[in-house]
Amino acid sequence: MIAGIPDFLKRIVAEAGALAVSERKKLCDGDIAAKATAKDIVTVADRRVEEYIIGEIRKAFPGHGILGEETGVSAPGAVFRWVIDPIDGTSSFAHDQRYYSVSIALQENGETIAGAVYAPRLDELFFADATGAYLNGERIAGSTRSKLIECILATGFACIRANAVKNNLEYLPRILPKIRDIRRCGSAALDLCYVACGRYDGFWELDLQLYDIAAGAFIARQAGCVVSDLDGGGNFPEKGTVAANRFIRDELLTTLRG
C-alpha cells in the first residue's frame, strides 16, 4: 500500500460528498440530462464531483490512471488506477432523497487494494484496506444469519434502466417467497456496504459497471462476505453481482439460478 492512501482516500471521499450535498441545493431541472435512456440520468453535480476527485488524485498521484463514470479512462497502462463513481444513486440524488453515495476504489494491476464509500446525507463513511473493513472508524463484519427466510436482501434494476433484454424481473418470483423482506434504494455501492456491516444479508443485481461496485465489493469482502457473479465465479459485474454473508451464499445462488 502506498503511504498515506487511507487518510487521502477518506479525505477526498468525504469532501466529494460534501460537494455533492452543496451542489444538490442548487440543482434545477435544467441541470439533469438523460444518458443512454430516459431513465438513466446524469446531473451537472455528477460531473463537478468527479472533476474534484480527479483533480485531487492528479495533484497527489500524477502517474496514476483513472476510470471515472463520467470521464472514462485515462493512463490505461498505469499500475495504479482509481475507479470513481461520483454519485452512485443519481436518481435518488436528483429527487432529493438521502440514499446516494460517492464511491472510490484504488486498484493495483487490476486488483482493488482500498475502497471508500461515503453517504453524505447519512454521514456514513465505509472504508476498507488490507487491515479490514470499517464504518466511521469502527470495524464491521457481515451478518451471521443462516436461513434465507430470516434474511433481508437488496437488489436494483440497472438492467431495466439500460433496457437490457435479460433483466432482474425473472429473479424476483424465485427469491421473494423465500426471504423475510427486500430493499431497493438505488445505490449499489451502499447496498454492498450494508451487506458488509450486516444490515442486509445479501444483494444481487445485473448490468452494473465496475465503477458501481469496485469499492463496495471490496469492502464487503474485507468484512468477511462473499462476492461473486451469478454462477458463483469471479466474472462480476459482467455476469451479474451477488454479495452475501458466507452462511447463506450457496443457498442464495441456488435460489437465484432456479
KOLMIPA-545972 format. One record per residue (C-alpha): residue number from 0; residue in three letters; x negated, y, z. Coordinates in steps of 0.25 Angstrom, whole numbers. Example, Ala and Ser with C-alpha at 12.3 -4.5 7.8 and 13.67 -1.06 7.14 Angstrom:
2
<atom num="0" residuo="ala" xx="-49" yy="-18" zz="31"/>
<atom num="1" residuo="ser" xx="-55" yy="-4" zz="29"/>
end
This chain:
258
<atom num="0" residuo="met" xx="0" yy="0" zz="0"/>
<atom num="1" residuo="ile" xx="-5" yy="14" zz="-3"/>
<atom num="2" residuo="ala" xx="-8" yy="22" zz="9"/>
<atom num="3" residuo="gly" xx="4" yy="32" zz="13"/>
<atom num="4" residuo="ile" xx="14" yy="25" zz="4"/>
<atom num="5" residuo="pro" xx="24" yy="22" zz="15"/>
<atom num="6" residuo="asp" xx="25" yy="37" zz="20"/>
<atom num="7" residuo="phe" xx="24" yy="42" zz="6"/>
<atom num="8" residuo="leu" xx="36" yy="33" zz="1"/>
<atom num="9" residuo="lys" xx="44" yy="36" zz="13"/>
<atom num="10" residuo="arg" xx="42" yy="51" zz="12"/>
<atom num="11" residuo="ile" xx="45" yy="52" zz="-3"/>
<atom num="12" residuo="val" xx="58" yy="43" zz="-2"/>
<atom num="13" residuo="ala" xx="63" yy="52" zz="10"/>
<atom num="14" residuo="glu" xx="60" yy="65" zz="3"/>
<atom num="15" residuo="ala" xx="67" yy="60" zz="-10"/>
<atom num="16" residuo="gly" xx="79" yy="56" zz="-2"/>
<atom num="17" residuo="ala" xx="80" yy="70" zz="4"/>
<atom num="18" residuo="leu" xx="78" yy="76" zz="-10"/>
<atom num="19" residuo="ala" xx="90" yy="67" zz="-15"/>
<atom num="20" residuo="val" xx="99" yy="72" zz="-4"/>
<atom num="21" residuo="ser" xx="95" yy="86" zz="-7"/>
<atom num="22" residuo="glu" xx="98" yy="84" zz="-22"/>
<atom num="23" residuo="arg" xx="111" yy="78" zz="-19"/>
<atom num="24" residuo="lys" xx="116" yy="90" zz="-12"/>
<atom num="25" residuo="lys" xx="115" yy="98" zz="-25"/>
<atom num="26" residuo="leu" xx="119" yy="87" zz="-35"/>
<atom num="27" residuo="cys" xx="130" yy="91" zz="-44"/>
<atom num="28" residuo="asp" xx="138" yy="83" zz="-55"/>
<atom num="29" residuo="gly" xx="128" yy="88" zz="-66"/>
<atom num="30" residuo="asp" xx="116" yy="82" zz="-59"/>
<atom num="31" residuo="ile" xx="122" yy="68" zz="-61"/>
<atom num="32" residuo="ala" xx="120" yy="61" zz="-74"/>
<atom num="33" residuo="ala" xx="123" yy="47" zz="-80"/>
<atom num="34" residuo="lys" xx="111" yy="38" zz="-84"/>
<atom num="35" residuo="ala" xx="114" yy="25" zz="-92"/>
<atom num="36" residuo="thr" xx="128" yy="24" zz="-88"/>
<atom num="37" residuo="ala" xx="138" yy="34" zz="-81"/>
<atom num="38" residuo="lys" xx="137" yy="26" zz="-68"/>
<atom num="39" residuo="asp" xx="122" yy="27" zz="-68"/>
<atom num="40" residuo="ile" xx="119" yy="41" zz="-64"/>
<atom num="41" residuo="val" xx="107" yy="50" zz="-61"/>
<atom num="42" residuo="thr" xx="106" yy="63" zz="-54"/>
<atom num="43" residuo="val" xx="96" yy="75" zz="-54"/>
<atom num="44" residuo="ala" xx="93" yy="71" zz="-40"/>
<atom num="45" residuo="asp" xx="88" yy="57" zz="-44"/>
<atom num="46" residuo="arg" xx="78" yy="64" zz="-54"/>
<atom num="47" residuo="arg" xx="74" yy="74" zz="-43"/>
<atom num="48" residuo="val" xx="72" yy="64" zz="-32"/>
<atom num="49" residuo="glu" xx="64" yy="55" zz="-42"/>
<atom num="50" residuo="glu" xx="55" yy="67" zz="-46"/>
<atom num="51" residuo="tyr" xx="52" yy="70" zz="-32"/>
<atom num="52" residuo="ile" xx="48" yy="56" zz="-29"/>
<atom num="53" residuo="ile" xx="39" yy="54" zz="-41"/>
<atom num="54" residuo="gly" xx="33" yy="68" zz="-38"/>
<atom num="55" residuo="glu" xx="29" yy="63" zz="-24"/>
<atom num="56" residuo="ile" xx="23" yy="50" zz="-30"/>
<atom num="57" residuo="arg" xx="15" yy="57" zz="-40"/>
<atom num="58" residuo="lys" xx="9" yy="66" zz="-31"/>
<atom num="59" residuo="ala" xx="5" yy="55" zz="-21"/>
<atom num="60" residuo="phe" xx="2" yy="44" zz="-31"/>
<atom num="61" residuo="pro" xx="0" yy="49" zz="-45"/>
<atom num="62" residuo="gly" xx="-5" yy="36" zz="-51"/>
<atom num="63" residuo="his" xx="8" yy="28" zz="-47"/>
<atom num="64" residuo="gly" xx="19" yy="24" zz="-56"/>
<atom num="65" residuo="ile" xx="33" yy="27" zz="-55"/>
<atom num="66" residuo="leu" xx="46" yy="21" zz="-58"/>
<atom num="67" residuo="gly" xx="58" yy="30" zz="-56"/>
<atom num="68" residuo="glu" xx="73" yy="28" zz="-59"/>
<atom num="69" residuo="glu" xx="74" yy="42" zz="-66"/>
<atom num="70" residuo="thr" xx="60" yy="44" zz="-71"/>
<atom num="71" residuo="gly" xx="55" yy="30" zz="-75"/>
<atom num="72" residuo="val" xx="41" yy="24" zz="-75"/>
<atom num="73" residuo="ser" xx="28" yy="32" zz="-74"/>
<atom num="74" residuo="ala" xx="14" yy="26" zz="-74"/>
<atom num="75" residuo="pro" xx="19" yy="12" zz="-77"/>
<atom num="76" residuo="gly" xx="5" yy="5" zz="-75"/>
<atom num="77" residuo="ala" xx="3" yy="10" zz="-61"/>
<atom num="78" residuo="val" xx="0" yy="1" zz="-50"/>
<atom num="79" residuo="phe" xx="9" yy="8" zz="-40"/>
<atom num="80" residuo="arg" xx="23" yy="12" zz="-44"/>
<atom num="81" residuo="trp" xx="34" yy="20" zz="-37"/>
<atom num="82" residuo="val" xx="49" yy="15" zz="-40"/>
<atom num="83" residuo="ile" xx="59" yy="26" zz="-38"/>
<atom num="84" residuo="asp" xx="74" yy="27" zz="-37"/>
<atom num="85" residuo="pro" xx="76" yy="42" zz="-33"/>
<atom num="86" residuo="ile" xx="91" yy="40" zz="-29"/>
<atom num="87" residuo="asp" xx="96" yy="26" zz="-28"/>
<atom num="88" residuo="gly" xx="111" yy="27" zz="-28"/>
<atom num="89" residuo="thr" xx="113" yy="39" zz="-37"/>
<atom num="90" residuo="ser" xx="128" yy="37" zz="-37"/>
<atom num="91" residuo="ser" xx="129" yy="38" zz="-22"/>
<atom num="92" residuo="phe" xx="119" yy="50" zz="-22"/>
<atom num="93" residuo="ala" xx="128" yy="57" zz="-33"/>
<atom num="94" residuo="his" xx="141" yy="54" zz="-25"/>
<atom num="95" residuo="asp" xx="134" yy="60" zz="-12"/>
<atom num="96" residuo="gln" xx="134" yy="46" zz="-5"/>
<atom num="97" residuo="arg" xx="123" yy="42" zz="4"/>
<atom num="98" residuo="tyr" xx="119" yy="29" zz="-1"/>
<atom num="99" residuo="tyr" xx="107" yy="32" zz="-10"/>
<atom num="100" residuo="ser" xx="92" yy="31" zz="-9"/>
<atom num="101" residuo="val" xx="79" yy="35" zz="-14"/>
<atom num="102" residuo="ser" xx="70" yy="22" zz="-17"/>
<atom num="103" residuo="ile" xx="55" yy="22" zz="-20"/>
<atom num="104" residuo="ala" xx="46" yy="10" zz="-21"/>
<atom num="105" residuo="leu" xx="31" yy="9" zz="-23"/>
<atom num="106" residuo="gln" xx="26" yy="-3" zz="-31"/>
<atom num="107" residuo="glu" xx="12" yy="-9" zz="-33"/>
<atom num="108" residuo="asn" xx="11" yy="-17" zz="-46"/>
<atom num="109" residuo="gly" xx="26" yy="-18" zz="-47"/>
<atom num="110" residuo="glu" xx="28" yy="-23" zz="-33"/>
<atom num="111" residuo="thr" xx="35" yy="-14" zz="-23"/>
<atom num="112" residuo="ile" xx="26" yy="-11" zz="-11"/>
<atom num="113" residuo="ala" xx="34" yy="0" zz="-4"/>
<atom num="114" residuo="gly" xx="48" yy="6" zz="-5"/>
<atom num="115" residuo="ala" xx="57" yy="16" zz="1"/>
<atom num="116" residuo="val" xx="72" yy="19" zz="0"/>
<atom num="117" residuo="tyr" xx="78" yy="31" zz="7"/>
<atom num="118" residuo="ala" xx="93" yy="34" zz="8"/>
<atom num="119" residuo="pro" xx="92" yy="49" zz="11"/>
<atom num="120" residuo="arg" xx="107" yy="51" zz="15"/>
<atom num="121" residuo="leu" xx="106" yy="39" zz="25"/>
<atom num="122" residuo="asp" xx="91" yy="43" zz="29"/>
<atom num="123" residuo="glu" xx="87" yy="29" zz="28"/>
<atom num="124" residuo="leu" xx="73" yy="26" zz="22"/>
<atom num="125" residuo="phe" xx="69" yy="12" zz="19"/>
<atom num="126" residuo="phe" xx="54" yy="9" zz="17"/>
<atom num="127" residuo="ala" xx="46" yy="-4" zz="15"/>
<atom num="128" residuo="asp" xx="32" yy="-7" zz="12"/>
<atom num="129" residuo="ala" xx="23" yy="-19" zz="16"/>
<atom num="130" residuo="thr" xx="26" yy="-18" zz="31"/>
<atom num="131" residuo="gly" xx="41" yy="-20" zz="29"/>
<atom num="132" residuo="ala" xx="54" yy="-12" zz="27"/>
<atom num="133" residuo="tyr" xx="59" yy="0" zz="35"/>
<atom num="134" residuo="leu" xx="71" yy="9" zz="37"/>
<atom num="135" residuo="asn" xx="68" yy="23" zz="42"/>
<atom num="136" residuo="gly" xx="55" yy="16" zz="48"/>
<atom num="137" residuo="glu" xx="61" yy="4" zz="55"/>
<atom num="138" residuo="arg" xx="58" yy="-10" zz="49"/>
<atom num="139" residuo="ile" xx="70" yy="-16" zz="43"/>
<atom num="140" residuo="ala" xx="74" yy="-31" zz="38"/>
<atom num="141" residuo="gly" xx="85" yy="-37" zz="31"/>
<atom num="142" residuo="ser" xx="97" yy="-43" zz="38"/>
<atom num="143" residuo="thr" xx="98" yy="-58" zz="43"/>
<atom num="144" residuo="arg" xx="112" yy="-61" zz="39"/>
<atom num="145" residuo="ser" xx="112" yy="-75" zz="32"/>
<atom num="146" residuo="lys" xx="127" yy="-77" zz="28"/>
<atom num="147" residuo="leu" xx="132" yy="-69" zz="16"/>
<atom num="148" residuo="ile" xx="146" yy="-67" zz="22"/>
<atom num="149" residuo="glu" xx="139" yy="-59" zz="33"/>
<atom num="150" residuo="cys" xx="131" yy="-50" zz="23"/>
<atom num="151" residuo="ile" xx="133" yy="-36" zz="17"/>
<atom num="152" residuo="leu" xx="127" yy="-35" zz="3"/>
<atom num="153" residuo="ala" xx="125" yy="-23" zz="-6"/>
<atom num="154" residuo="thr" xx="126" yy="-22" zz="-21"/>
<atom num="155" residuo="gly" xx="126" yy="-12" zz="-32"/>
<atom num="156" residuo="phe" xx="131" yy="-10" zz="-46"/>
<atom num="157" residuo="ala" xx="119" yy="-4" zz="-54"/>
<atom num="158" residuo="cys" xx="123" yy="-15" zz="-65"/>
<atom num="159" residuo="ile" xx="137" yy="-8" zz="-66"/>
<atom num="160" residuo="arg" xx="131" yy="5" zz="-67"/>
<atom num="161" residuo="ala" xx="122" yy="0" zz="-78"/>
<atom num="162" residuo="asn" xx="133" yy="-7" zz="-86"/>
<atom num="163" residuo="ala" xx="126" yy="-20" zz="-85"/>
<atom num="164" residuo="val" xx="132" yy="-32" zz="-91"/>
<atom num="165" residuo="lys" xx="128" yy="-41" zz="-79"/>
<atom num="166" residuo="asn" xx="133" yy="-34" zz="-67"/>
<atom num="167" residuo="asn" xx="135" yy="-35" zz="-52"/>
<atom num="168" residuo="leu" xx="150" yy="-38" zz="-52"/>
<atom num="169" residuo="glu" xx="149" yy="-52" zz="-54"/>
<atom num="170" residuo="tyr" xx="141" yy="-54" zz="-41"/>
<atom num="171" residuo="leu" xx="152" yy="-47" zz="-32"/>
<atom num="172" residuo="pro" xx="162" yy="-59" zz="-32"/>
<atom num="173" residuo="arg" xx="151" yy="-68" zz="-29"/>
<atom num="174" residuo="ile" xx="146" yy="-61" zz="-17"/>
<atom num="175" residuo="leu" xx="157" yy="-53" zz="-11"/>
<atom num="176" residuo="pro" xx="165" yy="-64" zz="-5"/>
<atom num="177" residuo="lys" xx="152" yy="-70" zz="2"/>
<atom num="178" residuo="ile" xx="147" yy="-57" zz="9"/>
<atom num="179" residuo="arg" xx="152" yy="-48" zz="20"/>
<atom num="180" residuo="asp" xx="152" yy="-35" zz="12"/>
<atom num="181" residuo="ile" xx="146" yy="-28" zz="1"/>
<atom num="182" residuo="arg" xx="140" yy="-14" zz="-1"/>
<atom num="183" residuo="arg" xx="138" yy="-5" zz="-13"/>
<atom num="184" residuo="cys" xx="132" yy="8" zz="-10"/>
<atom num="185" residuo="gly" xx="123" yy="11" zz="-23"/>
<atom num="186" residuo="ser" xx="108" yy="11" zz="-19"/>
<atom num="187" residuo="ala" xx="101" yy="-2" zz="-22"/>
<atom num="188" residuo="ala" xx="89" yy="3" zz="-15"/>
<atom num="189" residuo="leu" xx="97" yy="6" zz="-2"/>
<atom num="190" residuo="asp" xx="104" yy="-7" zz="-3"/>
<atom num="191" residuo="leu" xx="91" yy="-15" zz="-3"/>
<atom num="192" residuo="cys" xx="86" yy="-7" zz="9"/>
<atom num="193" residuo="tyr" xx="99" yy="-10" zz="16"/>
<atom num="194" residuo="val" xx="96" yy="-25" zz="13"/>
<atom num="195" residuo="ala" xx="83" yy="-23" zz="19"/>
<atom num="196" residuo="cys" xx="88" yy="-17" zz="32"/>
<atom num="197" residuo="gly" xx="99" yy="-27" zz="34"/>
<atom num="198" residuo="arg" xx="111" yy="-18" zz="31"/>
<atom num="199" residuo="tyr" xx="114" yy="-26" zz="19"/>
<atom num="200" residuo="asp" xx="111" yy="-41" zz="18"/>
<atom num="201" residuo="gly" xx="109" yy="-41" zz="3"/>
<atom num="202" residuo="phe" xx="110" yy="-34" zz="-10"/>
<atom num="203" residuo="trp" xx="111" yy="-37" zz="-25"/>
<atom num="204" residuo="glu" xx="112" yy="-28" zz="-37"/>
<atom num="205" residuo="leu" xx="110" yy="-29" zz="-52"/>
<atom num="206" residuo="asp" xx="104" yy="-19" zz="-62"/>
<atom num="207" residuo="leu" xx="95" yy="-12" zz="-53"/>
<atom num="208" residuo="gln" xx="82" yy="-6" zz="-57"/>
<atom num="209" residuo="leu" xx="68" yy="-6" zz="-50"/>
<atom num="210" residuo="tyr" xx="69" yy="8" zz="-44"/>
<atom num="211" residuo="asp" xx="82" yy="4" zz="-38"/>
<atom num="212" residuo="ile" xx="77" yy="-8" zz="-30"/>
<atom num="213" residuo="ala" xx="61" yy="-7" zz="-29"/>
<atom num="214" residuo="ala" xx="61" yy="0" zz="-15"/>
<atom num="215" residuo="gly" xx="73" yy="-7" zz="-9"/>
<atom num="216" residuo="ala" xx="70" yy="-21" zz="-13"/>
<atom num="217" residuo="phe" xx="56" yy="-19" zz="-7"/>
<atom num="218" residuo="ile" xx="62" yy="-14" zz="6"/>
<atom num="219" residuo="ala" xx="72" yy="-26" zz="6"/>
<atom num="220" residuo="arg" xx="60" yy="-36" zz="4"/>
<atom num="221" residuo="gln" xx="52" yy="-29" zz="15"/>
<atom num="222" residuo="ala" xx="63" yy="-31" zz="24"/>
<atom num="223" residuo="gly" xx="64" yy="-46" zz="22"/>
<atom num="224" residuo="cys" xx="75" yy="-46" zz="12"/>
<atom num="225" residuo="val" xx="74" yy="-54" zz="-1"/>
<atom num="226" residuo="val" xx="75" yy="-46" zz="-15"/>
<atom num="227" residuo="ser" xx="77" yy="-54" zz="-28"/>
<atom num="228" residuo="asp" xx="85" yy="-54" zz="-41"/>
<atom num="229" residuo="leu" xx="98" yy="-61" zz="-42"/>
<atom num="230" residuo="asp" xx="91" yy="-74" zz="-45"/>
<atom num="231" residuo="gly" xx="82" yy="-73" zz="-33"/>
<atom num="232" residuo="gly" xx="70" yy="-69" zz="-41"/>
<atom num="233" residuo="gly" xx="61" yy="-57" zz="-41"/>
<atom num="234" residuo="asn" xx="67" yy="-50" zz="-54"/>
<atom num="235" residuo="phe" xx="74" yy="-39" zz="-47"/>
<atom num="236" residuo="pro" xx="80" yy="-29" zz="-51"/>
<atom num="237" residuo="glu" xx="80" yy="-35" zz="-65"/>
<atom num="238" residuo="lys" xx="89" yy="-47" zz="-61"/>
<atom num="239" residuo="gly" xx="97" yy="-41" zz="-50"/>
<atom num="240" residuo="thr" xx="92" yy="-37" zz="-36"/>
<atom num="241" residuo="val" xx="96" yy="-45" zz="-23"/>
<atom num="242" residuo="ala" xx="91" yy="-42" zz="-9"/>
<atom num="243" residuo="ala" xx="95" yy="-49" zz="3"/>
<atom num="244" residuo="asn" xx="91" yy="-54" zz="17"/>
<atom num="245" residuo="arg" xx="84" yy="-67" zz="16"/>
<atom num="246" residuo="phe" xx="95" yy="-75" zz="23"/>
<atom num="247" residuo="ile" xx="106" yy="-72" zz="12"/>
<atom num="248" residuo="arg" xx="97" yy="-70" zz="0"/>
<atom num="249" residuo="asp" xx="99" yy="-84" zz="-6"/>
<atom num="250" residuo="glu" xx="114" yy="-85" zz="-4"/>
<atom num="251" residuo="leu" xx="116" yy="-71" zz="-10"/>
<atom num="252" residuo="leu" xx="108" yy="-75" zz="-22"/>
<atom num="253" residuo="thr" xx="116" yy="-87" zz="-24"/>
<atom num="254" residuo="thr" xx="129" yy="-80" zz="-22"/>
<atom num="255" residuo="leu" xx="125" yy="-69" zz="-32"/>
<atom num="256" residuo="arg" xx="121" yy="-80" zz="-42"/>
<atom num="257" residuo="gly" xx="135" yy="-86" zz="-40"/>
end
